[in-house]
């Protein structure tokens, strides 16, 4: 029997993809937004593709804010973009 592959939707391009192809963005209990490279950190999560286009689309269509159920301040956006470029975008 074949194992079920977990699927998640990118909040930028709105495409369903395998969970391991996406990066999880979380809002922790103290309100900070950050990347969760392990996929196991506590907090409200959203998934995005590994591309700058999807990150900018997620901000433009407010998909990230809707999924995290809060506003993402400008400094958090810049920090996310910097973190993403640091992991090989």
N, C-alpha and C positions, 0 to 999 in steps of 0.2 A: 504494500500500500504506500502511496506517495504522501510525503509530508506536506502539510499545508504551509504555504509561504505567506507571511503577514504582509498585507498591503496597506499603504497609507497614501493620503492625498497631499500633494504639494500645495501650500497656501499661496504660492506665486502663480504657477501655470495651471493649477487645478487638475493636474493629471494624476491618476492613480499609478503608483510605482511600488516596487518592492521596498520594504522598510529599510533594508541595508543600503539601498542606493541613496537614501535621503539623510539629511542632517536634522537633528532635533534641536529646536530652540525652546528654552524653558523660561518661565517666570517663577522665580523662587518665592518663598513665603514672605521674604522681606521686600519683595517688589522688584528685584533686579532681574534683568533679562540677559541671558547668556546662552552659549552653545552647550549642548550636552552631547559630547562625542561618544559617551558610553551608552546612551539611550536608557539609562536607569536612574538618573537623578530625580529627586523629589521635586515636584512642582508641576504647574500646568504647562503642557507641551504643545508644540506645533511643528510640522515638518516642512522643510524646503529642499529643493534640488540643490545639487552642488554647482550652481552657476550664479554669477552676479546678476544676470537678467532676472532670475526667479526671485532673488532677494529684493531687487528694486520693484518688481511687480507686486510682491507681497506687501511692500510699504505703500505703493501707489493705490492698490485696490483695498487697502486696509485689512487684508486677509490675516496678516500676523496679529494685528490688534484684536480682530474678532475672535480668533482662536485662543489668544491669551486672555481675553476678556479684560483688557486694560490698554491704556495709551502707552506707546513706546516713545519715551523722550528722545530728543535729537542726539544727546550724548550717548545714549544706549544704542541708537542706530549706527552711529559712527564706530562705536566699540565693536558691534556685531560685524560690520563690514571689514574692520581691521582683523578681527579674529578669523573670519572666513578666508581672507586673502592669505593669512598665515598658514592655513592648512592645505594650500595648494590649489587655489582657484585659478 
